[in-house]
Amino acid sequence: MDAEPSVTTCRRALEALRNGVPNRDAVKLLGCNQPDAERRFEELLANAADADAPPDDALGMLVSGDFGAGKSHLITYLEQRALTRGFVCSRVAISKETPLYDLAKVFKSAVENGRLPERRGRLIEELGQSLDFGSAAYARFLEWANRAAEAGVVSPMFPASLMIYERLNSDVDLNWDIERFWAGERIRVSRVKDGLRRIGQQRAWSFGAPKAGELPPQWLRFATQLIKGAGCRGWVVLLDEIELIGSYSLLQRGRAYAELARWMGRAVGEENPGLVVVGTVSGDFATAVISPDGKKDRDYVGPKLASSRYREHAARAETGMRLLEQACQQELGRPAESDVRDTLEKLRRMYATAYGWDAPGLSADAGGDSHRNRMRYRVRSAINEWDLRRLYPGATPDIEGEEYRPVYAEDRDLERGSEDENAGRR
């Protein structure tokens, strides 16, 4: 620890660790012992911030590991590193509310959970206020928006709304509508055209309302460039618990694999310079879901997509499955005895500061391949033992724990929700 933490900070960190959900305080105090993942992440940040780097250099990475191996701890640590380097960070937990196969919902969640370095307001609003219309960064952003519209990469509504935002910045209501549009909500075409009329640009633009299905990838591209136009170095999106894909229906899994390829920068023709994505997945996902020993998605996803209205997703879905297989072959490193010893000592000092009690040292012997050697178990076990010894002097606690295994049973509620939503869109 670089500086002596306060009692409040230590107690806050310990409470999070008791519940198995490391917060920023805990991660800052404990650090990280995954040097390979850190090194790869630093390379991704450097490429994303390099305007001259080829688009396919700023991709992403997937990290895998069993429950308790430290995936959540790692991405919280990477989030802090990225923020200190001038990147916007968004952490998205894949869930029923944010299914990976729905780009619009994941994008909106990323915007809602976005954090700017040293700022705490709503992401899009803060970015809008940070735009310096006379800066070189804004000039590059505006040029990109116009070229992207001409090439059909984004709707002309995006550069048109940007021009209105710049020239009618005194119209709070209109700017609010535009910010909501940039954040993933629809905006009436008449609203944009009225803004163009007010700045004398209505004849310079001709466009209609884009189709609903066309907007999500355009929002993602525009938001990434908006972040850079506002002076940030790029956008880091952290996708946690990707293994929830295993509870989707076959068609939903196929769509999710395709969207994963898009997020990871592996979709042909959909490069997004400045975007860095890190995803976490359980170590047994590929075996349990993709391989012939599991749900056989390698065999079934392609034909299922080909027989649906998502047939164009098949190639990207294949790429997404391959990415997950590769990630599951290279799990997070297991903690060495020296790592465990170092972590337990930091934890002991943290506990002593939190409660003014001289916590005794604990054994750092490696626990083999069982769940007892995973860092989550070692940390929670140590805290529980110290709690019992502090509250019941002379006690000799015997801590037990059971191994958690993810279940990949399909969730019919997710399938029904997707069917209802698609019916509404049609």
LINCORQUI-V377115 format. One record per residue. OMEGA is omega as a letter, one per 40 degrees, with the letter a starting at -180 (* if undefined). Layout:
BEGIN
omega:OMEGA
omega:OMEGA
END
This chain:
BEGIN
omega:a
omega:i
omega:a
omega:a
omega:i
omega:i
omega:a
omega:i
omega:a
omega:i
omega:i
omega:i
omega:a
omega:i
omega:i
omega:a
omega:i
omega:a
omega:i
omega:a
omega:a
omega:i
omega:a
omega:i
omega:a
omega:a
omega:i
omega:a
omega:a
omega:a
omega:a
omega:a
omega:i
omega:a
omega:a
omega:i
omega:i
omega:a
omega:i
omega:i
omega:i
omega:i
omega:i
omega:i
omega:a
omega:i
omega:a
omega:a
omega:a
omega:a
omega:a
omega:a
omega:i
omega:a
omega:a
omega:i
omega:a
omega:a
omega:a
omega:i
omega:i
omega:i
omega:a
omega:i
omega:i
omega:i
omega:i
omega:a
omega:i
omega:a
omega:a
omega:i
omega:a
omega:a
omega:i
omega:i
omega:i
omega:i
omega:i
omega:i
omega:a
omega:i
omega:a
omega:i
omega:i
omega:i
omega:i
omega:a
omega:i
omega:i
omega:a
omega:i
omega:i
omega:a
omega:i
omega:a
omega:i
omega:i
omega:a
omega:a
omega:a
omega:a
omega:a
omega:a
omega:i
omega:i
omega:i
omega:i
omega:i
omega:i
omega:a
omega:a
omega:a
omega:i
omega:i
omega:i
omega:i
omega:i
omega:a
omega:a
omega:i
omega:a
omega:a
omega:i
omega:i
omega:i
omega:i
omega:i
omega:a
omega:a
omega:i
omega:a
omega:i
omega:a
omega:i
omega:i
omega:i
omega:i
omega:i
omega:i
omega:a
omega:i
omega:i
omega:a
omega:a
omega:i
omega:i
omega:i
omega:i
omega:a
omega:a
omega:i
omega:i
omega:i
omega:i
omega:i
omega:a
omega:i
omega:i
omega:i
omega:i
omega:i
omega:i
omega:a
omega:a
omega:a
omega:i
omega:a
omega:i
omega:i
omega:a
omega:a
omega:a
omega:i
omega:i
omega:i
omega:i
omega:i
omega:i
omega:i
omega:i
omega:a
omega:i
omega:i
omega:i
omega:i
omega:a
omega:i
omega:a
omega:i
omega:i
omega:a
omega:i
omega:i
omega:i
omega:i
omega:a
omega:i
omega:i
omega:a
omega:a
omega:a
omega:a
omega:a
omega:i
omega:a
omega:i
omega:a
omega:i
omega:i
omega:a
omega:a
omega:a
omega:a
omega:a
omega:i
omega:i
omega:i
omega:a
omega:i
omega:a
omega:a
omega:i
omega:i
omega:i
omega:i
omega:i
omega:i
omega:i
omega:i
omega:i
omega:a
omega:a
omega:a
omega:i
omega:i
omega:a
omega:a
omega:a
omega:i
omega:i
omega:a
omega:i
omega:i
omega:a
omega:i
omega:i
omega:i
omega:a
omega:a
omega:i
omega:i
omega:i
omega:i
omega:a
omega:i
omega:a
omega:i
omega:i
omega:i
omega:i
omega:a
omega:a
omega:i
omega:a
omega:i
omega:a
omega:i
omega:a
omega:i
omega:a
omega:a
omega:a
omega:i
omega:i
omega:a
omega:i
omega:i
omega:i
omega:a
omega:i
omega:a
omega:a
omega:a
omega:a
omega:i
omega:a
omega:a
omega:a
omega:a
omega:i
omega:i
omega:a
omega:a
omega:i
omega:i
omega:i
omega:a
omega:a
omega:a
omega:a
omega:i
omega:i
omega:i
omega:a
omega:a
omega:a
omega:i
omega:i
omega:a
omega:a
omega:a
omega:a
omega:a
omega:i
omega:i
omega:i
omega:i
omega:i
omega:i
omega:i
omega:i
omega:a
omega:i
omega:i
omega:a
omega:a
omega:i
omega:a
omega:a
omega:i
omega:a
omega:i
omega:a
omega:i
omega:a
omega:i
omega:i
omega:a
omega:a
omega:a
omega:a
omega:a
omega:i
omega:i
omega:a
omega:i
omega:i
omega:i
omega:a
omega:a
omega:i
omega:a
omega:a
omega:i
omega:a
omega:a
omega:a
omega:a
omega:i
omega:a
omega:a
omega:i
omega:a
omega:i
omega:a
omega:i
omega:a
omega:a
omega:a
omega:a
omega:i
omega:i
omega:a
omega:i
omega:a
omega:a
omega:a
omega:a
omega:i
omega:i
omega:a
omega:i
omega:a
omega:i
omega:i
omega:a
omega:a
omega:i
omega:a
omega:a
omega:a
omega:i
omega:a
omega:i
omega:a
omega:i
omega:a
omega:i
omega:i
omega:i
omega:i
omega:i
omega:i
omega:i
omega:i
omega:a
omega:i
omega:a
omega:a
omega:a
omega:i
omega:i
omega:a
omega:a
omega:i
omega:i
omega:i
omega:i
omega:a
omega:i
omega:i
omega:i
omega:a
omega:i
omega:*
END
